[in-house]
Amino acid sequence: MAGIPERSYNSACGRLASRLGISQSAARRKVEVRSAQEGMRDTASRQAIAEQMLEEANAAGVDNGAFLTAQLEAVGNDVNFMLED
């Protein structure tokens, strides 16, 4: 069974997930993939990578939450569509 990651690492992944509009587990996977690519395996370096990814996301200035909300809006004929009677 996998050990529970540090609280600070979890919070860094949580902030990244909130910024990107994804789940915390998806953000953690992104951090783990990048850390594996860079050859860093310890929790401290993963936390640093998560913070770096958060800074990159903030610098990009893209609001993924607004983008996803816009994608979910009904368009044209779909506005009057009913799922149930």
Phi and psi restraints in degrees (value plus and minus 20) as a CYANA .aco file:
   2 ALA   PHI     -91.9   -51.9
   2 ALA   PSI     124.0   164.0
   3 GLY   PHI     -94.4   -54.4
   3 GLY   PSI     139.2   179.2
   4 ILE   PHI     -99.5   -59.5
   4 ILE   PSI     106.7   146.7
   5 PRO   PHI     -87.5   -47.5
   5 PRO   PSI     144.1   184.1
   6 GLU   PHI     -81.7   -41.7
   6 GLU   PSI     133.6   173.6
   7 ARG   PHI     -83.0   -43.0
   7 ARG   PSI     -60.7   -20.7
   8 SER   PHI     -86.7   -46.7
   8 SER   PSI     -56.3   -16.3
   9 TYR   PHI     -86.7   -46.7
   9 TYR   PSI     -62.5   -22.5
  10 ASN   PHI     -82.1   -42.1
  10 ASN   PSI     -61.8   -21.8
  11 SER   PHI     -88.8   -48.8
  11 SER   PSI     -55.9   -15.9
  12 ALA   PHI     -84.6   -44.6
  12 ALA   PSI     -62.4   -22.4
  13 CYS   PHI     -87.0   -47.0
  13 CYS   PSI     -54.8   -14.8
  14 GLY   PHI     -85.4   -45.4
  14 GLY   PSI     -62.1   -22.1
  15 ARG   PHI     -84.9   -44.9
  15 ARG   PSI     -59.9   -19.9
  16 LEU   PHI     -83.8   -43.8
  16 LEU   PSI     -62.8   -22.8
  17 ALA   PHI     -82.6   -42.6
  17 ALA   PSI     -61.8   -21.8
  18 SER   PHI     -83.3   -43.3
  18 SER   PSI     -61.4   -21.4
  19 ARG   PHI     -87.9   -47.9
  19 ARG   PSI     -58.5   -18.5
  20 LEU   PHI    -106.2   -66.2
  20 LEU   PSI     -33.2     6.8
  21 GLY   PHI      53.7    93.7
  21 GLY   PSI      14.6    54.6
  22 ILE   PHI    -144.8  -104.8
  22 ILE   PSI     154.8   194.8
  23 SER   PHI     -94.6   -54.6
  23 SER   PSI     141.1   181.1
  24 GLN   PHI     -86.6   -46.6
  24 GLN   PSI     -55.6   -15.6
  25 SER   PHI     -87.7   -47.7
  25 SER   PSI     -55.5   -15.5
  26 ALA   PHI     -87.2   -47.2
  26 ALA   PSI     -59.8   -19.8
  27 ALA   PHI     -85.1   -45.1
  27 ALA   PSI     -61.4   -21.4
  28 ARG   PHI     -82.4   -42.4
  28 ARG   PSI     -60.5   -20.5
  29 ARG   PHI     -82.7   -42.7
  29 ARG   PSI     -62.0   -22.0
  30 LYS   PHI     -79.8   -39.8
  30 LYS   PSI     -63.2   -23.2
  31 VAL   PHI     -85.3   -45.3
  31 VAL   PSI     -63.0   -23.0
  32 GLU   PHI     -85.5   -45.5
  32 GLU   PSI     -57.4   -17.4
  33 VAL   PHI     -85.2   -45.2
  33 VAL   PSI     -66.1   -26.1
  34 ARG   PHI     -85.5   -45.5
  34 ARG   PSI     -59.1   -19.1
  35 SER   PHI     -86.8   -46.8
  35 SER   PSI     -55.0   -15.0
  36 ALA   PHI     -87.7   -47.7
  36 ALA   PSI     -57.8   -17.8
  37 GLN   PHI     -84.8   -44.8
  37 GLN   PSI     -55.1   -15.1
  38 GLU   PHI    -109.1   -69.1
  38 GLU   PSI     -22.9    17.1
  39 GLY   PHI      56.9    96.9
  39 GLY   PSI       3.0    43.0
  40 MET   PHI    -126.1   -86.1
  40 MET   PSI     106.1   146.1
  41 ARG   PHI    -137.6   -97.6
  41 ARG   PSI     -36.9     3.1
  42 ASP   PHI    -102.4   -62.4
  42 ASP   PSI     140.9   180.9
  43 THR   PHI     -85.6   -45.6
  43 THR   PSI     -57.0   -17.0
  44 ALA   PHI     -83.3   -43.3
  44 ALA   PSI     -61.9   -21.9
  45 SER   PHI     -91.5   -51.5
  45 SER   PSI     -53.9   -13.9
  46 ARG   PHI     -84.7   -44.7
  46 ARG   PSI     -58.7   -18.7
  47 GLN   PHI     -84.6   -44.6
  47 GLN   PSI     -61.1   -21.1
  48 ALA   PHI     -83.1   -43.1
  48 ALA   PSI     -59.1   -19.1
  49 ILE   PHI     -86.6   -46.6
  49 ILE   PSI     -60.1   -20.1
  50 ALA   PHI     -82.3   -42.3
  50 ALA   PSI     -62.2   -22.2
  51 GLU   PHI     -84.9   -44.9
  51 GLU   PSI     -59.9   -19.9
  52 GLN   PHI     -84.0   -44.0
  52 GLN   PSI     -62.9   -22.9
  53 MET   PHI     -84.7   -44.7
  53 MET   PSI     -55.7   -15.7
  54 LEU   PHI     -85.3   -45.3
  54 LEU   PSI     -62.8   -22.8
  55 GLU   PHI     -82.9   -42.9
  55 GLU   PSI     -59.6   -19.6
  56 GLU   PHI     -84.3   -44.3
  56 GLU   PSI     -60.4   -20.4
  57 ALA   PHI     -86.8   -46.8
  57 ALA   PSI     -59.1   -19.1
  58 ASN   PHI     -87.8   -47.8
  58 ASN   PSI     -57.5   -17.5
  59 ALA   PHI     -88.6   -48.6
  59 ALA   PSI     -51.7   -11.7
  60 ALA   PHI     -86.6   -46.6
  60 ALA   PSI     -50.2   -10.2
  61 GLY   PHI      53.0    93.0
  61 GLY   PSI      -8.3    31.7
  62 VAL   PHI    -106.4   -66.4
  62 VAL   PSI     108.4   148.4
  63 ASP   PHI    -114.3   -74.3
  63 ASP   PSI      74.5   114.5
  64 ASN   PHI     -86.1   -46.1
  64 ASN   PSI     -50.4   -10.4
  65 GLY   PHI     -82.5   -42.5
  65 GLY   PSI     -65.7   -25.7
  66 ALA   PHI     -87.2   -47.2
  66 ALA   PSI     -56.9   -16.9
  67 PHE   PHI     -83.3   -43.3
  67 PHE   PSI     -65.2   -25.2
  68 LEU   PHI     -87.5   -47.5
  68 LEU   PSI     -56.8   -16.8
  69 THR   PHI     -83.6   -43.6
  69 THR   PSI     -61.2   -21.2
  70 ALA   PHI     -84.1   -44.1
  70 ALA   PSI     -54.3   -14.3
  71 GLN   PHI     -88.8   -48.8
  71 GLN   PSI     -46.3    -6.3
  72 LEU   PHI    -108.0   -68.0
  72 LEU   PSI     -28.5    11.5
  73 GLU   PHI     -90.9   -50.9
  73 GLU   PSI     125.9   165.9
  74 ALA   PHI     -94.8   -54.8
  74 ALA   PSI     126.4   166.4
  75 VAL   PHI    -145.6  -105.6
  75 VAL   PSI     115.1   155.1
  76 GLY   PHI      36.6    76.6
  76 GLY   PSI    -140.8  -100.8
  77 ASN   PHI     -88.2   -48.2
  77 ASN   PSI     -39.5     0.5
  78 ASP   PHI     -92.5   -52.5
  78 ASP   PSI     -33.2     6.8
  79 VAL   PHI     -82.2   -42.2
  79 VAL   PSI     -58.3   -18.3
  80 ASN   PHI    -115.0   -75.0
  80 ASN   PSI     -12.1    27.9
  81 PHE   PHI     -92.6   -52.6
  81 PHE   PSI     114.0   154.0
  82 MET   PHI    -135.2   -95.2
  82 MET   PSI     114.1   154.1
  83 LEU   PHI     -97.7   -57.7
  83 LEU   PSI     -59.9   -19.9
  84 GLU   PHI    -148.2  -108.2
  84 GLU   PSI     137.0   177.0
